[in-house]
Protein backbone atom coordinates (compact mmCIF):
# COMPACT_ATOMS: atom_id res chain seq x y z
CA UNK A 1 0.00 0.00 0.00
CA UNK A 2 1.39 3.43 -0.94
CA UNK A 3 2.01 6.14 1.67
CA UNK A 4 -0.86 8.23 0.28
CA UNK A 5 -3.34 5.32 0.37
CA UNK A 6 -2.35 4.39 3.90
CA UNK A 7 -2.92 7.97 5.08
CA UNK A 8 -6.33 7.90 3.38
CA UNK A 9 -7.21 4.60 5.08
CA UNK A 10 -6.27 5.82 8.56
CA UNK A 11 -8.05 9.14 8.09
CA UNK A 12 -11.24 7.50 6.79
CA UNK A 13 -11.40 5.29 9.88
CA UNK A 14 -10.99 8.39 12.03
CA UNK A 15 -13.64 10.34 10.15
CA UNK A 16 -16.14 7.48 10.54
CA UNK A 17 -15.53 7.44 14.28
CA UNK A 18 -15.80 11.22 14.51
CA UNK A 19 -19.08 11.33 12.59
CA UNK A 20 -20.64 8.69 14.85
CA UNK A 21 -19.46 10.52 17.98
CA UNK A 22 -20.79 13.88 16.74
CA UNK A 23 -24.29 12.45 16.39
CA UNK A 24 -24.25 10.55 19.69
CA UNK A 25 -22.69 13.34 21.77
CA UNK A 26 -25.00 16.01 20.32
CA UNK A 27 -28.08 13.94 21.14
CA UNK A 28 -26.70 13.05 24.60
CA UNK A 29 -25.83 16.68 25.32
CA UNK A 30 -29.27 17.94 24.35
CA UNK A 31 -31.24 15.16 26.07
CA UNK A 32 -28.95 15.26 29.11
CA UNK A 33 -29.01 19.07 29.36
CA UNK A 34 -25.20 19.24 29.42
CA UNK A 35 -23.39 22.25 27.90
CA UNK A 36 -20.08 20.42 28.42
CA UNK A 37 -21.29 17.52 26.26
CA UNK A 38 -22.69 19.85 23.58
CA UNK A 39 -19.30 21.62 23.53
CA UNK A 40 -17.64 18.21 23.26
CA UNK A 41 -19.86 17.38 20.28
CA UNK A 42 -18.75 20.62 18.59
CA UNK A 43 -15.15 19.57 19.16
CA UNK A 44 -15.80 16.20 17.52
CA UNK A 45 -17.37 18.03 14.60
CA UNK A 46 -14.15 20.05 14.20
CA UNK A 47 -12.29 16.71 14.19
CA UNK A 48 -14.44 15.52 11.30
CA UNK A 49 -13.79 18.74 9.38
CA UNK A 50 -10.03 18.33 9.83
CA UNK A 51 -10.29 14.77 8.54
CA UNK A 52 -11.75 16.20 5.34
CA UNK A 53 -8.87 18.72 5.18
CA UNK A 54 -6.35 15.88 5.50
CA UNK A 55 -8.00 13.86 2.73
CA UNK A 56 -7.95 16.84 0.36
CA UNK A 57 -4.43 18.09 1.06
CA UNK A 58 -2.62 14.76 1.28
CA UNK A 59 -3.66 13.99 -2.29
CA UNK A 60 -2.15 17.28 -3.43
CA UNK A 61 1.05 16.91 -1.39
CA UNK A 62 1.71 13.47 -2.89
CA UNK A 63 2.03 14.90 -6.40
CA UNK A 64 5.59 14.80 -7.79
CA UNK A 65 7.56 17.92 -8.67
CA UNK A 66 6.51 19.75 -11.80
CA UNK A 67 7.34 22.95 -13.67
CA UNK A 68 5.61 25.16 -11.10
CA UNK A 69 6.83 23.26 -7.99
CA UNK A 70 10.50 22.32 -8.36
CA UNK A 71 10.61 20.93 -4.81
CA UNK A 72 7.33 19.03 -5.06
CA UNK A 73 4.06 19.72 -3.25
CA UNK A 74 5.03 18.67 0.27
CA UNK A 75 4.21 22.07 1.78
CA UNK A 76 0.52 21.38 1.16
CA UNK A 77 0.75 18.77 3.91
CA UNK A 78 2.23 21.42 6.21
CA UNK A 79 -0.57 23.78 5.20
CA UNK A 80 -3.11 21.10 6.17
CA UNK A 81 -1.46 20.81 9.61
CA UNK A 82 -1.75 24.59 9.98
CA UNK A 83 -5.47 24.50 9.14
CA UNK A 84 -5.97 21.69 11.68
CA UNK A 85 -4.33 23.88 14.33
CA UNK A 86 -6.63 26.78 13.42
CA UNK A 87 -9.70 24.51 13.55
CA UNK A 88 -8.66 23.25 16.95
CA UNK A 89 -8.08 26.80 18.20
CA UNK A 90 -11.51 27.86 16.93
CA UNK A 91 -13.14 24.85 18.62
CA UNK A 92 -11.34 25.70 21.88
CA UNK A 93 -12.49 29.32 21.70
CA UNK A 94 -16.10 28.24 21.15
CA UNK A 95 -15.94 25.86 24.11
CA UNK A 96 -14.47 28.56 26.39
CA UNK A 97 -17.05 31.17 25.34
CA UNK A 98 -19.97 28.77 25.79
CA UNK A 99 -18.77 27.66 29.22
CA UNK A 100 -18.08 31.24 30.30
CA UNK A 101 -21.60 32.32 29.36
CA UNK A 102 -23.08 29.49 31.46
CA UNK A 103 -20.75 30.39 34.33
CA UNK A 104 -21.80 34.05 34.10
CA UNK A 105 -25.47 33.03 34.26
CA UNK A 106 -24.77 30.93 37.36
CA UNK A 107 -22.83 33.79 38.96
CA UNK A 108 -25.80 36.05 38.31
CA UNK A 109 -28.09 33.75 40.27
CA UNK A 110 -29.51 31.58 37.51
CA UNK A 111 -30.01 27.89 38.24
CA UNK A 112 -28.22 25.52 35.88
CA UNK A 113 -30.02 22.36 34.88
CA UNK A 114 -28.39 19.21 36.19
CA UNK A 115 -26.97 16.99 33.42
CA UNK A 116 -28.43 13.54 32.82
CA UNK A 117 -26.69 10.17 33.02
CA UNK A 118 -26.77 9.79 29.22
CA UNK A 119 -24.31 12.70 28.93
CA UNK A 120 -21.90 10.94 31.29
CA UNK A 121 -22.09 7.70 29.31
CA UNK A 122 -21.45 9.62 26.10
CA UNK A 123 -18.34 11.19 27.61
CA UNK A 124 -16.98 7.82 28.77
CA UNK A 125 -17.59 6.23 25.36
CA UNK A 126 -15.91 9.17 23.65
CA UNK A 127 -12.80 8.84 25.84
CA UNK A 128 -12.37 5.19 24.86
CA UNK A 129 -13.02 5.66 21.12
CA UNK A 130 -10.86 8.79 20.73
CA UNK A 131 -7.91 7.34 22.64
CA UNK A 132 -7.94 4.28 20.36
CA UNK A 133 -8.05 6.58 17.30
CA UNK A 134 -5.20 8.67 18.72
CA UNK A 135 -2.93 5.67 19.29
CA UNK A 136 -3.71 4.23 15.84
CA UNK A 137 -3.25 7.51 13.95
CA UNK A 138 -0.12 8.62 15.85
CA UNK A 139 1.59 5.25 15.36
CA UNK A 140 0.87 5.28 11.62
CA UNK A 141 1.86 8.96 11.35
CA UNK A 142 5.26 8.35 12.97
CA UNK A 143 5.89 5.31 10.79
CA UNK A 144 4.99 7.20 7.60
CA UNK A 145 6.75 10.41 8.69
CA UNK A 146 3.53 12.40 8.18
CA UNK A 147 3.28 15.62 10.20
CA UNK A 148 -0.34 16.10 9.18
CA UNK A 149 -1.28 12.63 10.50
CA UNK A 150 0.48 13.33 13.79
CA UNK A 151 -1.37 16.66 14.01
CA UNK A 152 -4.65 14.88 13.31
CA UNK A 153 -3.79 12.29 15.96
CA UNK A 154 -3.43 15.09 18.49
CA UNK A 155 -6.84 16.31 17.43
CA UNK A 156 -8.16 12.87 18.44
CA UNK A 157 -6.25 13.04 21.74
CA UNK A 158 -7.54 16.56 22.42
CA UNK A 159 -11.10 15.27 21.95
CA UNK A 160 -10.37 12.49 24.46
CA UNK A 161 -9.06 15.12 26.91
CA UNK A 162 -12.16 17.21 26.25
CA UNK A 163 -14.33 14.22 27.07
CA UNK A 164 -12.36 13.53 30.26
CA UNK A 165 -13.03 17.09 31.41
CA UNK A 166 -16.67 16.76 30.43
CA UNK A 167 -16.96 13.44 32.29
CA UNK A 168 -15.49 14.96 35.46
CA UNK A 169 -17.81 17.96 35.29
CA UNK A 170 -20.91 15.96 34.41
CA UNK A 171 -20.13 13.21 36.92
CA UNK A 172 -19.49 15.77 39.66
CA UNK A 173 -22.71 17.61 38.90
CA UNK A 174 -24.69 14.33 39.00
CA UNK A 175 -23.06 12.84 42.11
CA UNK A 176 -22.71 15.98 44.26
CA UNK A 177 -26.20 17.33 43.75
CA UNK A 178 -27.89 20.40 42.30
CA UNK A 179 -25.60 22.90 44.03
CA UNK A 180 -22.66 21.61 42.00
CA UNK A 181 -24.16 21.81 38.51
CA UNK A 182 -21.66 24.64 37.89
CA UNK A 183 -18.97 21.94 37.55
CA UNK A 184 -20.29 21.15 34.06
CA UNK A 185 -19.53 24.57 32.45
CA UNK A 186 -16.36 24.88 34.57
CA UNK A 187 -15.12 21.60 33.09
CA UNK A 188 -15.82 22.85 29.57
CA UNK A 189 -13.73 26.00 30.21
CA UNK A 190 -10.79 24.00 31.58
CA UNK A 191 -10.95 21.66 28.59
CA UNK A 192 -11.04 24.63 26.21
CA UNK A 193 -7.89 26.09 27.78
CA UNK A 194 -6.13 22.73 27.41
CA UNK A 195 -7.05 22.67 23.74
CA UNK A 196 -5.60 26.14 23.22
CA UNK A 197 -2.22 24.77 24.33
CA UNK A 198 -2.43 21.83 21.93
CA UNK A 199 -3.48 24.11 19.06
CA UNK A 200 -0.58 26.47 19.75
CA UNK A 201 1.95 23.63 19.53
CA UNK A 202 0.52 22.49 16.17
CA UNK A 203 0.49 26.03 14.80
CA UNK A 204 4.04 26.73 15.97
CA UNK A 205 5.45 23.68 14.15
CA UNK A 206 3.47 24.41 10.97
CA UNK A 207 4.41 28.08 10.94
CA UNK A 208 8.05 27.12 11.37
CA UNK A 209 7.91 24.96 8.25
CA UNK A 210 5.90 27.48 6.21
CA UNK A 211 8.39 30.24 7.06
CA UNK A 212 11.38 28.07 6.07
CA UNK A 213 12.61 27.40 9.61
CA UNK A 214 15.84 25.37 9.73
CA UNK A 215 15.86 21.79 10.95
CA UNK A 216 16.75 21.24 14.63
CA UNK A 217 20.38 21.80 15.64
CA UNK A 218 20.88 18.10 16.43
CA UNK A 219 19.70 17.15 12.93
CA UNK A 220 22.08 19.64 11.32
CA UNK A 221 24.92 18.28 13.47
CA UNK A 222 24.11 14.77 12.24
CA UNK A 223 24.21 16.01 8.64
CA UNK A 224 27.65 17.53 9.18
CA UNK A 225 28.88 14.30 10.81
CA UNK A 226 27.72 12.28 7.79
CA UNK A 227 29.53 14.64 5.42
CA UNK A 228 32.72 14.51 7.50
CA UNK A 229 32.62 10.69 7.56
CA UNK A 230 34.26 10.79 4.12
CA UNK A 231 38.03 11.09 4.74
CA UNK A 232 38.83 13.29 1.70
CA UNK A 233 36.07 15.81 2.50
CA UNK A 234 36.39 18.61 5.06
CA UNK A 235 34.98 21.89 6.35
CA UNK A 236 31.24 21.59 5.69
CA UNK A 237 29.85 25.13 5.71
CA UNK A 238 26.95 27.27 4.45
CA UNK A 239 24.63 24.48 5.59
CA UNK A 240 21.00 25.27 4.82
CA UNK A 241 18.13 22.98 5.78
CA UNK A 242 14.34 23.04 5.78
CA UNK A 243 11.29 20.80 5.81
CA UNK A 244 9.02 20.30 2.81
CA UNK A 245 6.08 18.45 4.31
CA UNK A 246 7.39 14.99 5.20
CA UNK A 247 10.59 15.55 3.19
CA UNK A 248 13.78 17.46 3.90
CA UNK A 249 15.97 19.77 1.82
CA UNK A 250 19.72 19.95 2.52
CA UNK A 251 22.25 22.28 0.91
CA UNK A 252 25.92 22.37 1.94
CA UNK A 253 29.33 23.55 0.76
CA UNK A 254 32.33 21.27 1.39
CA UNK A 255 36.04 21.34 0.56
CA UNK A 256 38.23 18.82 -1.27
CA UNK A 257 41.74 18.78 -2.69
CA UNK A 258 41.65 21.11 -5.70
CA UNK A 259 44.08 18.97 -7.66
CA UNK A 260 41.68 16.01 -7.82
CA UNK A 261 40.05 15.22 -11.20
CA UNK A 262 36.51 16.51 -11.70
CA UNK A 263 35.28 12.91 -12.05
CA UNK A 264 36.53 12.04 -8.55
CA UNK A 265 34.98 15.17 -7.04
CA UNK A 266 31.66 14.41 -8.74
CA UNK A 267 31.67 10.83 -7.47
CA UNK A 268 32.34 12.01 -3.93
CA UNK A 269 29.45 14.53 -4.07
CA UNK A 270 27.17 11.75 -5.34
CA UNK A 271 28.30 9.42 -2.53
CA UNK A 272 27.51 12.08 0.08
CA UNK A 273 24.10 12.62 -1.47
CA UNK A 274 23.30 8.89 -1.39
CA UNK A 275 24.39 8.55 2.24
CA UNK A 276 22.21 11.49 3.32
CA UNK A 277 19.24 10.00 1.46
CA UNK A 278 19.84 6.65 3.14
CA UNK A 279 19.56 8.39 6.51
CA UNK A 280 16.79 10.92 5.89
CA UNK A 281 14.73 9.29 3.13
CA UNK A 282 15.05 8.71 -0.63
CA UNK A 283 12.98 11.81 -1.44
CA UNK A 284 15.32 14.16 0.45
CA UNK A 285 16.51 17.06 -1.70
CA UNK A 286 20.31 17.22 -1.44
CA UNK A 287 22.61 19.80 -3.06
CA UNK A 288 26.37 19.51 -2.41
CA UNK A 289 28.65 22.30 -3.65
CA UNK A 290 32.32 21.34 -3.85
CA UNK A 291 35.07 23.92 -3.26
CA UNK A 292 38.90 23.56 -3.41
CA UNK A 293 40.79 23.67 -0.15
CA UNK A 294 42.36 27.04 0.59
C-alpha positions as CSV (number, residue, x, y, z in Angstrom):
1,X,0.0,0.0,0.0
2,X,1.4,3.4,-0.9
3,X,2.0,6.1,1.7
4,X,-0.9,8.2,0.3
5,X,-3.3,5.3,0.4
6,X,-2.3,4.4,3.9
7,X,-2.9,8.0,5.1
8,X,-6.3,7.9,3.4
9,X,-7.2,4.6,5.1
10,X,-6.3,5.8,8.6
11,X,-8.1,9.1,8.1
12,X,-11.2,7.5,6.8
13,X,-11.4,5.3,9.9
14,X,-11.0,8.4,12.0
15,X,-13.6,10.3,10.2
16,X,-16.1,7.5,10.5
17,X,-15.5,7.4,14.3
18,X,-15.8,11.2,14.5
19,X,-19.1,11.3,12.6
20,X,-20.6,8.7,14.9
21,X,-19.5,10.5,18.0
22,X,-20.8,13.9,16.7
23,X,-24.3,12.4,16.4
24,X,-24.2,10.5,19.7
25,X,-22.7,13.3,21.8
26,X,-25.0,16.0,20.3
27,X,-28.1,13.9,21.1
28,X,-26.7,13.0,24.6
29,X,-25.8,16.7,25.3
30,X,-29.3,17.9,24.3
31,X,-31.2,15.2,26.1
32,X,-28.9,15.3,29.1
33,X,-29.0,19.1,29.4
34,X,-25.2,19.2,29.4
35,X,-23.4,22.2,27.9
36,X,-20.1,20.4,28.4
37,X,-21.3,17.5,26.3
38,X,-22.7,19.8,23.6
39,X,-19.3,21.6,23.5
40,X,-17.6,18.2,23.3
41,X,-19.9,17.4,20.3
42,X,-18.7,20.6,18.6
43,X,-15.2,19.6,19.2
44,X,-15.8,16.2,17.5
45,X,-17.4,18.0,14.6
46,X,-14.2,20.1,14.2
47,X,-12.3,16.7,14.2
48,X,-14.4,15.5,11.3
49,X,-13.8,18.7,9.4
50,X,-10.0,18.3,9.8
51,X,-10.3,14.8,8.5
52,X,-11.8,16.2,5.3
53,X,-8.9,18.7,5.2
54,X,-6.3,15.9,5.5
55,X,-8.0,13.9,2.7
56,X,-7.9,16.8,0.4
57,X,-4.4,18.1,1.1
58,X,-2.6,14.8,1.3
59,X,-3.7,14.0,-2.3
60,X,-2.1,17.3,-3.4
61,X,1.1,16.9,-1.4
62,X,1.7,13.5,-2.9
63,X,2.0,14.9,-6.4
64,X,5.6,14.8,-7.8
65,X,7.6,17.9,-8.7
66,X,6.5,19.7,-11.8
67,X,7.3,23.0,-13.7
68,X,5.6,25.2,-11.1
69,X,6.8,23.3,-8.0
70,X,10.5,22.3,-8.4
71,X,10.6,20.9,-4.8
72,X,7.3,19.0,-5.1
73,X,4.1,19.7,-3.3
74,X,5.0,18.7,0.3
75,X,4.2,22.1,1.8
76,X,0.5,21.4,1.2
77,X,0.8,18.8,3.9
78,X,2.2,21.4,6.2
79,X,-0.6,23.8,5.2
80,X,-3.1,21.1,6.2
81,X,-1.5,20.8,9.6
82,X,-1.8,24.6,10.0
83,X,-5.5,24.5,9.1
84,X,-6.0,21.7,11.7
85,X,-4.3,23.9,14.3
86,X,-6.6,26.8,13.4
87,X,-9.7,24.5,13.6
88,X,-8.7,23.2,17.0
89,X,-8.1,26.8,18.2
90,X,-11.5,27.9,16.9
91,X,-13.1,24.9,18.6
92,X,-11.3,25.7,21.9
93,X,-12.5,29.3,21.7
94,X,-16.1,28.2,21.2
95,X,-15.9,25.9,24.1
96,X,-14.5,28.6,26.4
97,X,-17.1,31.2,25.3
98,X,-20.0,28.8,25.8
99,X,-18.8,27.7,29.2
100,X,-18.1,31.2,30.3
101,X,-21.6,32.3,29.4
102,X,-23.1,29.5,31.5
103,X,-20.7,30.4,34.3
104,X,-21.8,34.0,34.1
105,X,-25.5,33.0,34.3
106,X,-24.8,30.9,37.4
107,X,-22.8,33.8,39.0
108,X,-25.8,36.0,38.3
109,X,-28.1,33.7,40.3
110,X,-29.5,31.6,37.5
111,X,-30.0,27.9,38.2
112,X,-28.2,25.5,35.9
113,X,-30.0,22.4,34.9
114,X,-28.4,19.2,36.2
115,X,-27.0,17.0,33.4
116,X,-28.4,13.5,32.8
117,X,-26.7,10.2,33.0
118,X,-26.8,9.8,29.2
119,X,-24.3,12.7,28.9
120,X,-21.9,10.9,31.3
121,X,-22.1,7.7,29.3
122,X,-21.5,9.6,26.1
123,X,-18.3,11.2,27.6
124,X,-17.0,7.8,28.8
125,X,-17.6,6.2,25.4
126,X,-15.9,9.2,23.7
127,X,-12.8,8.8,25.8
128,X,-12.4,5.2,24.9
129,X,-13.0,5.7,21.1
130,X,-10.9,8.8,20.7
131,X,-7.9,7.3,22.6
132,X,-7.9,4.3,20.4
133,X,-8.0,6.6,17.3
134,X,-5.2,8.7,18.7
135,X,-2.9,5.7,19.3
136,X,-3.7,4.2,15.8
137,X,-3.2,7.5,13.9
138,X,-0.1,8.6,15.8
139,X,1.6,5.2,15.4
140,X,0.9,5.3,11.6
141,X,1.9,9.0,11.3
142,X,5.3,8.4,13.0
143,X,5.9,5.3,10.8
144,X,5.0,7.2,7.6
145,X,6.7,10.4,8.7
146,X,3.5,12.4,8.2
147,X,3.3,15.6,10.2
148,X,-0.3,16.1,9.2
149,X,-1.3,12.6,10.5
150,X,0.5,13.3,13.8
151,X,-1.4,16.7,14.0
152,X,-4.6,14.9,13.3
153,X,-3.8,12.3,16.0
154,X,-3.4,15.1,18.5
155,X,-6.8,16.3,17.4
156,X,-8.2,12.9,18.4
157,X,-6.2,13.0,21.7
158,X,-7.5,16.6,22.4
159,X,-11.1,15.3,22.0
160,X,-10.4,12.5,24.5
161,X,-9.1,15.1,26.9
162,X,-12.2,17.2,26.2
163,X,-14.3,14.2,27.1
164,X,-12.4,13.5,30.3
165,X,-13.0,17.1,31.4
166,X,-16.7,16.8,30.4
167,X,-17.0,13.4,32.3
168,X,-15.5,15.0,35.5
169,X,-17.8,18.0,35.3
170,X,-20.9,16.0,34.4
171,X,-20.1,13.2,36.9
172,X,-19.5,15.8,39.7
173,X,-22.7,17.6,38.9
174,X,-24.7,14.3,39.0
175,X,-23.1,12.8,42.1
176,X,-22.7,16.0,44.3
177,X,-26.2,17.3,43.7
178,X,-27.9,20.4,42.3
179,X,-25.6,22.9,44.0
180,X,-22.7,21.6,42.0
181,X,-24.2,21.8,38.5
182,X,-21.7,24.6,37.9
183,X,-19.0,21.9,37.5
184,X,-20.3,21.2,34.1
185,X,-19.5,24.6,32.5
186,X,-16.4,24.9,34.6
187,X,-15.1,21.6,33.1
188,X,-15.8,22.8,29.6
189,X,-13.7,26.0,30.2
190,X,-10.8,24.0,31.6
191,X,-10.9,21.7,28.6
192,X,-11.0,24.6,26.2
193,X,-7.9,26.1,27.8
194,X,-6.1,22.7,27.4
195,X,-7.0,22.7,23.7
196,X,-5.6,26.1,23.2
197,X,-2.2,24.8,24.3
198,X,-2.4,21.8,21.9
199,X,-3.5,24.1,19.1
200,X,-0.6,26.5,19.8
201,X,2.0,23.6,19.5
202,X,0.5,22.5,16.2
203,X,0.5,26.0,14.8
204,X,4.0,26.7,16.0
205,X,5.5,23.7,14.1
206,X,3.5,24.4,11.0
207,X,4.4,28.1,10.9
208,X,8.1,27.1,11.4
209,X,7.9,25.0,8.2
210,X,5.9,27.5,6.2
211,X,8.4,30.2,7.1
212,X,11.4,28.1,6.1
213,X,12.6,27.4,9.6
214,X,15.8,25.4,9.7
215,X,15.9,21.8,10.9
216,X,16.7,21.2,14.6
217,X,20.4,21.8,15.6
218,X,20.9,18.1,16.4
219,X,19.7,17.2,12.9
220,X,22.1,19.6,11.3
221,X,24.9,18.3,13.5
222,X,24.1,14.8,12.2
223,X,24.2,16.0,8.6
224,X,27.6,17.5,9.2
225,X,28.9,14.3,10.8
226,X,27.7,12.3,7.8
227,X,29.5,14.6,5.4
228,X,32.7,14.5,7.5
229,X,32.6,10.7,7.6
230,X,34.3,10.8,4.1
231,X,38.0,11.1,4.7
232,X,38.8,13.3,1.7
233,X,36.1,15.8,2.5
234,X,36.4,18.6,5.1
235,X,35.0,21.9,6.3
236,X,31.2,21.6,5.7
237,X,29.8,25.1,5.7
238,X,27.0,27.3,4.5
239,X,24.6,24.5,5.6
240,X,21.0,25.3,4.8
241,X,18.1,23.0,5.8
242,X,14.3,23.0,5.8
243,X,11.3,20.8,5.8
244,X,9.0,20.3,2.8
245,X,6.1,18.5,4.3
246,X,7.4,15.0,5.2
247,X,10.6,15.6,3.2
248,X,13.8,17.5,3.9
249,X,16.0,19.8,1.8
250,X,19.7,20.0,2.5
251,X,22.3,22.3,0.9
252,X,25.9,22.4,1.9
253,X,29.3,23.5,0.8
254,X,32.3,21.3,1.4
255,X,36.0,21.3,0.6
256,X,38.2,18.8,-1.3
257,X,41.7,18.8,-2.7
258,X,41.6,21.1,-5.7
259,X,44.1,19.0,-7.7
260,X,41.7,16.0,-7.8
261,X,40.1,15.2,-11.2
262,X,36.5,16.5,-11.7
263,X,35.3,12.9,-12.0
264,X,36.5,12.0,-8.6
265,X,35.0,15.2,-7.0
266,X,31.7,14.4,-8.7
267,X,31.7,10.8,-7.5
268,X,32.3,12.0,-3.9
269,X,29.4,14.5,-4.1
270,X,27.2,11.7,-5.3
271,X,28.3,9.4,-2.5
272,X,27.5,12.1,0.1
273,X,24.1,12.6,-1.5
274,X,23.3,8.9,-1.4
275,X,24.4,8.6,2.2
276,X,22.2,11.5,3.3
277,X,19.2,10.0,1.5
278,X,19.8,6.6,3.1
279,X,19.6,8.4,6.5
280,X,16.8,10.9,5.9
281,X,14.7,9.3,3.1
282,X,15.1,8.7,-0.6
283,X,13.0,11.8,-1.4
284,X,15.3,14.2,0.4
285,X,16.5,17.1,-1.7
286,X,20.3,17.2,-1.4
287,X,22.6,19.8,-3.1
288,X,26.4,19.5,-2.4
289,X,28.7,22.3,-3.7
290,X,32.3,21.3,-3.8
291,X,35.1,23.9,-3.3
292,X,38.9,23.6,-3.4
293,X,40.8,23.7,-0.2
294,X,42.4,27.0,0.6
